[in-house]
Amino acid sequence: MPVSKKTIVGLGSAVLMTSLTYGIGAAQAQEGQLRGNVRVVIGSTSTGGDTYQNSSIVVDQLSEKLDINMKVDAVGASSAFRTLDRDARGNTLMIFHDQAYLGHLYGVEGYADIFEKYTIGPTVAINPGNAYLVPMDSPYETLDDIIAAVGEGETVRVAIQPGGVSEIGFSALKNAIAIEHPGQEDNLVAVNTGSQSDKNQLLFDDQVDLINGSVQANEQYTRLPEEDQKAMRFVWLTARQETIQQAPEEGLGQTTREQLLQHVEPNVHVTMGDDETFTFDKEFFFLYNKDMDPGIVEQIDEALAEIFEEGEIQEAQKSAFFIPNFRPSGEASEYLEEKRSRYAEIIENIQ
């Protein structure tokens, strides 16, 4: 039987409507979900540093769990923030650490108030290795010796990278000296420099007395014989004692967890006043564009909760000397904002 033109038009309309309905439904199914290629920018340009290493562990697990393509891109803080600003779709995420808010507190150009400008995502890990070191032959055996020497008028030069995690320990030490030896705190002098290798070189050349470093970057130098120009030793790890206690018993390199614990509170006391001791855990967390779909925030929270429940990621983190530290977004935002306020007091005290 011949098919009328009217019937053909009707069938075409029905197919078109079905196609449109399916298209709308498929689009709706994608709402609130990561899709396509996801770029995870980090606040570091180094592919050998702790930010890249930690981010790669997390992103690899998240990519597998969500069955999407995710890639870590080491673009540096300024570029990472600018890239995040431009993408509210969820195709760009960011992972950084406490520098994200400390940079703003120190007034570093390019750092906004992250709690106003961005959505804070989950915390994922702690690097417990933030440390301070002296030459192996230094007359200062302990951090107490340094505090006492500065209090008696000696100048102690400290190599730091200004404006963030590297500087916060210096600020706390200067604040402690101001409390214990009022008026002497300016004898603790910051020597502002760049990378870890720059800080190390200043120590090798006897241009500074104390440097900010890390267990990961500097442990190798603590194993050298004392007569070696590059030999150094730890005098302070800023992490909480309970954080170091979660590290593998073998520690890192040839330095055991028990040896590392000798350099944290209560064995090392940097006062904040009122019997409170300064500690600082370097924590890594996600940041999102403020306008990103809340459904994606929830999706990542749920996926990471499952990943940390399964337990494989913790083994990968600990083998790289990171401490697993998952908090979902809402809890992480509240925790980090409180942490920011605590350290803001120290910075304000010395400015």
Salt bridges, closest charged atoms under 4 A:
ASP50 OD2 - LYS282 NZ 2.79
ASP73 OD2 - ARG39 NH2 2.78
ASP85 OD2 - LYS117 NZ 3.38
ASP87 OD1 - ARG89 NE 3.00
ASP98 OD2 - LYS339 NZ 2.76
ASP113 OD1 - ARG340 NH1 3.46
GLU141 OE2 - ARG233 NH2 3.86
ASP186 OD1 - LYS174 NZ 3.66
ASP209 OD2 - ARG157 NE 3.09
GLU219 OE1 - ARG223 NH2 2.78
GLU242 OE2 - ARG240 NH1 3.20
GLU276 OE2 - ARG342 NH2 3.24
ASP281 OD2 - ARG240 NE 2.53
GLU283 OE1 - ARG327 NH1 3.33
GLU283 OE2 - LYS339 NZ 2.84
GLU306 OE1 - LYS65 NZ 3.34
GLU310 OE2 - LYS65 NZ 2.61
GLU331 OE2 - ARG327 NE 3.93
GLU337 OE2 - ARG340 NH2 3.51
